[in-house]
Amino acid sequence: MTKNRYGLGRDIPADVARAVRQRDGFGCVVCGNAIIDYEHFAPEFKDAKEHNTDGIVLLCVMCHGLKTRGRLSSQSISDAMKSPKALQRGFSFGPFDVGSKHPELILGNVVARNVPVLLQIFGENVFCIREPEAKGGPFRISAFVSDRNGAPMMHIVDNEWRTRTSNWDVRVEGKRITINSNVRDIDLVLRSNPPHQLVFERFNMRHRGIAISSNAGQPTVFEMLDGRTLSTDGMDLDGCKIGVMLDKTGLSIGVGGGAVSIKSMSVGFSQPSGSVPRSNRPSSTASILPFKPRK
Ligand SMILES: [Zn+2]
């Protein structure tokens, strides 16, 4: 590890780095880009005796380079620190590199190939992939990802991802984006394997009342409004128009043809908070039919 003349190492303590991210809205203060470096600004790293949030600023690779080359002044950076770009816009952003081959989307244990709409809830496309705008151009991924309480957490619009500044913490490290709602609880881990694969490794989201979750090594679970749950250890979808469709009648898998292969699936009943106790519900074994194949 390189140390400066005061013996200060490059590694910024995790809590200091997080406080800087939260203050600057998880993006470069100048332009809002989420692919950032932590820049010792006042004083510069060579003169710094400690890692102090006040002296560190988020700068993207581009703006950092402009500063190093003298094309971005210290004055402009201190001005930007007073009103970071991401906070002004409500999100920080970054690109996904998507190629001209239909990308594969993996949502927990659900693998979708050649599926234009991976998840549709009450008619809204939550994860979808559109054809390239021009021949040879990239396929276009869009998604609306909410947190466990249903608040917007991240949007993907034609391969540009935008993480909301209202999140508690957003870390972009290597190919992963991690969003937490507090120190312990991870709401999203998203890994990109450019140019053909996007993996939602972990998530706890709620969209229009329907909860969907998958945590390391655990099944992917869909929980309907009435507490019915469906969990799977693995599902492969290929060539379906819609991979998973949820509406008021329940859940359909593999809509519009294509191939569906299911490793295991179980249906159950969870107890939504504030609901009628389970013992008071009518017996519903026969009526639990959240899963129906549909053509
Ligand atoms: Zn920037």
Residues whose N, C-alpha, C, O or C-beta is under 5 A from the ligand:
A	BS01	ZN	C28 V30 C31 G32 N33 C60 C63
